[in-house]
C-alpha cells in the first residue's frame, strides 16, 4: 500500500476510536519515510489529540527541520509551546513565522495575545496594531530607503 493509503487508514481508525492503531499505522509510515510531510502532520495531530504536548513539540520540530518554511507548523509550534507554558519558545516560533510571511497578520496577532497573557500590555498593543495593518511594520524601512 502507499503512504497515502496508510494515512487514510489511520484517519479511519481514529474516527472509529482506535487511536492506538492509528498511531501505529502512522509510525510505520514514518519508520520507512521519516520526513514524510503528511505522515508527520498526521502524527502531530494524533499526539495533540492525546494531549501529549511534549511529543507534539518534538514532531513539530522534526517537521520544521525538513520544511523550515512551513509557517503553519511554526504557528502550531508556538501554540504548543504556549500550552507547555514556555512563552519564550512560543515567541521565537511566532517571530519566525512573522519573518516568513511579513505581511501576514496572524503571527502578529498571536504575538500580541502572547504579550497580553504575559502582562506586557504596551507590547500587546503594538502587536495588535501590526495585526490590523502588517504593513505598519515595514513603513519605517520603506521611508528610510
ZIHUWO-V237845 format. One record per backbone hydrogen bond with DSSP energy under -1.0 kcal/mol. CO is the residue of the C=O (numbers start at 0). NH is the residue of the N-H. If there is no record, write none. Layout:
{{CO	NH} {CO	NH}}
//
This chain:
{{1	5} {2	6} {3	7} {4	8} {5	9} {6	10} {7	11} {8	12} {9	13} {10	14} {11	15} {12	17} {13	16} {17	21} {18	22} {19	23} {20	24} {21	25} {22	26} {23	27} {24	28} {25	29} {26	30} {27	31} {28	32} {32	35} {35	39} {36	40} {37	41} {38	42} {39	43} {40	44} {41	45} {42	46} {43	47} {44	48} {45	49} {46	51} {47	50} {50	52} {51	55} {52	56} {53	57} {54	58} {55	59} {56	60} {57	61} {58	62} {59	63} {60	64} {61	65} {62	66} {66	69} {68	70} {69	73} {70	74} {71	75} {72	76} {73	77} {74	78} {75	79} {76	80} {77	81} {78	82} {79	83} {80	85} {81	84} {85	89} {86	90} {87	91} {88	92} {89	93} {90	94} {91	95} {92	96} {93	97} {94	98} {95	99} {96	100} {100	103} {104	108} {105	109} {106	110} {107	111} {108	112} {109	113} {110	114} {111	115} {112	116} {113	117} {114	119} {115	118} {118	120} {119	123} {120	124} {121	125} {122	126} {123	127} {124	128} {125	129} {126	130} {127	131} {128	132} {132	135} {133	136} {134	138} {137	141} {138	142} {139	143}}
//
